[in-house]
Amino acid sequence: MGTKALSKILNSSEIKVYFALLEIGQSTVGPIIKAAKVPDSKIYSILEKLKEKGLASFVIKNNVRHFQASDPRNMIKILDEKKAEIEKERNEIEKIIPQIEMRRKMSEDVQEATVYESYNGVKAAFSVILVTLGYGEEYQVFMLGEALREKRVVQFFKNYHKQRIEKGIRVRLIGQDTLCDVINKHHRYRGMKIRFTDLKLPLGIFIFKNHIMTVVWEDNPTAFLIKSKKNYEHYKEFFEEVWEMAKV
């Protein structure tokens, strides 16, 4: 019998007891426990739940309760009640969505600046990209300069892009044409598109969902992370203009 459908309104013990009542008819608790194979200590609470749901009732004979299954069509009434309750909750949520949306937009407009220092600090800054973006989303980069030739930078981005690829995040990058050799050798990964330019551009700029991150890779690597929707939009627009002019 379709217990999967019944599980929407009854737990497993309630289903067992209800089926037992259907099978044996009007009965005291003893035969019900045996047929349903439920603990003695729980039988009365289960029967009470079935009564509350309109699926069981009892009569008293010789001062002893005899339980019986009620009309199974009462299950439809339970579902109708659930549907009405869900519809009521939906209407209430719809009323407060404008307030929630307003708060979300306000949080997007909040401007924040954070500085991350040291190798591990920069690693933490890059994790913000992975947390902020979801599967299939994309960010844009004006790549680092000569630092891309350093072994520790190559290893850093190797580890980072492994995580990015696992999350399904895409990226478009613009690099200096003088670094074409090292970029093609050490900095090409799945899920990315790279173009080159001879324009003098800002280096180490990462543009992602209302954030701009500037990375300076020297003896003490540092990442400056700014959350600003307007700043993000300006950089994003600038990136797209350069992208159209850059070459593959």
N, C-alpha and C positions, 0 to 999 in steps of 0.2 A: 504493500500500500504506500501511497505517496507521502512518506514521513518527512521528506525534504521540504515539501510545501507547508506541511503542518508546523515545521520548526520555526516558521515566521511568527507563529502566535503561541506555541507551546514548547516547553523545554522537553528534553528526552524522557524524564521521569513522568511528566504529565501525559505525554503521548502513550507511554506504556500502560499507565493506569486507565486512560480513556479507552484504549483498545481492549483492555481486560474487561472493563464494564460492558463494552459492546458484545464481547464474547460470552460472558457468563450471565449477563443480565443483572437483575436486582440481587444484591448480595451484601453480606456483612464484610468487614475489612479482612478477615482471615483469607477467604478464597481470592480476594482481590490481590493481596500481597503475594500469594503463591503464583497467581497467573501473571502478574506484572513483574515479578521478581525485583521488587523494590524493598528497601529496608523498612522494618516495622516502625522505626522511630520517625520516619518521614511520611508515612501513608496519610495521616490526617491533614498535614499541611498541604500535601499534593491535592487531596480531595477538596480542601478548602479553596485552593487556587482554581480548580476546575469549576467549583460552584460559582466563584466570583466571575468567571468568564462565561457562565451560562451553559456549561457543558456537562454538569453533573448536578444531581439533586438527591434527596434522601427522604425516606418515610420511616416512621418509628413503629416497630412491631414488637410488642411485649417488652417495651422500654429499651429496645436495641435498634440502633440505626441501620437501615438497609439502603445502600447507595445504588444509584442507577445512572446510566448515561442519558444526557439530554439530547434534544434535537441537534444533529450535526450542522444544520443550517445556521445555527447561532455563530458558527465560525465566520460566516460572511458578515454578520453584524459586528464582530470584533474587528475585522479588516476595515469595514466601513468607518468604525470609530477611529481606527488608527489613521485612515486616510483623511478624515475630517481634522484630526489633531495635527497631522503633518501640514495640511493646507493652512490651518490657523497659524502654525509656527512660520510657515513660508511667508504669509502676509505680514506677520510681525517683523520678520527679517527684512522684507522688501521696504518696510517703512524706515528702517534705520540704515539701510545701505547708503543713502545720500550722506549721512553723517560720517559713516565709515570711510566713504570715498573722499570726503573732505579732509579727514584726518590723514589719509594716505597721501593725498596731494600735498598737504602741509609738511609731512615728513620728507617728501621728495624735495621740497624747496628749502629745507634746512641745510645750511652750509656748515661744513665741518672740515677741519684739517688735522691730519695725523702724520707724525714723522716716525719712520721705522729705521733704526740703525743696526748695523752689523749684518753678517750673512744670514743669521737666523731671523733677524728683524725683517729683512727684505723677503725672506721666504714666507713669513707671516703676512706681509703685505700682498704677495701674489696669491695667497690663499683666499684673500677677499674677492678676487676675480672669480675663483672657483665656487665660492659660496654665493656670490651675487647673481651669477649667470646660471641658466638652466640648460637642459639638453636642447641642442639645435640653435641656441643663441650665439651671437657673434660679438667680438670686440675688435678694435682697430689699434694698430701700433705704428708709431714712428720709431724704428729700431735704434738700439744703441750704436755707438760708433766703434772705434778701435777696440773697445773692451770686449767685443764679440770674438776677438782672436784669443783671449785668455782661456786657459784650460778650465779654471774654476767656473767661468761664465758658461762655457760650453756644457760642463757637467750640470750646472745649476739648471739651465734650460732643458737639458735632457730629462732630468727628474721632473721638472714642472710640466713639460708637455705630455709626459706619460699620464699624469693625473688629468690634464685637460682633455686628452683624447678619451680617457675612460669616462669622463662626464659628458662627452659628445658636444663640447663647446668648440665653435669655429673661430678663426681669427684671420684677419687680413693685415699684412704688414708692408710697410714701405721702408726700403733700406737704401743706403748710399751706394751708388754704382761702383765706388772704389772698393767696396767690401763684398762685391758680388761673389768672389771666389770662396771666401770663408763662410758666407751665408749659405751658399749652395752646398758646401761640403759638410757643415756642422749644424746648421740651423733650419733645415727643412724637415717638417714633420707632417703627419697626416692631419687633414682638417684645416690646412692653412693655404692661403694664397699670398704670394710675394711679388711685389713690383719694385723697380729700382728707379732712382732719379739722381740727377747731378745737382739738384737744388740744395741750397743750404737750409736745412730744416732743423727744428728742435729735435734733440736726440733723447731716446729712452722715455717716450711718452706713450702711456697705455690708456686707451679711451674706452670706458665700459659703463653702461647704464648709470648715468648721473655721477660718474666718478672720473677724475683725471689723476693718473699716477705718474709721477716723474721719478725715474730711477737714475741715480748717479753712482756709477760703479768705479770706485777708487779704492784706496787702501782700506777705508772703512765704508763699505757699501751702504747707501742710504736711499730710502724710498719716501717721497713726499706724496701723501694721498689726500686729495681734496674732493669732498663730496659737494657738488654744486650743479644743479640741473642746467643753469644758464651757461656756465663754463663748459660743461659737457657738450651742450648743443653747439657752441662756437667751435670747439675743437673738432667735433664730428663733422661739421660742415666744411671746415678747412681740410680735414683728411680726405673727404670725398672729392674736393676740387683737385687736390694733388694726385689722388688715385687716378683720376681721369687723364692726367698729363703724364703719369709715370709709365714706364715700359716694363714688359714682362721679362 
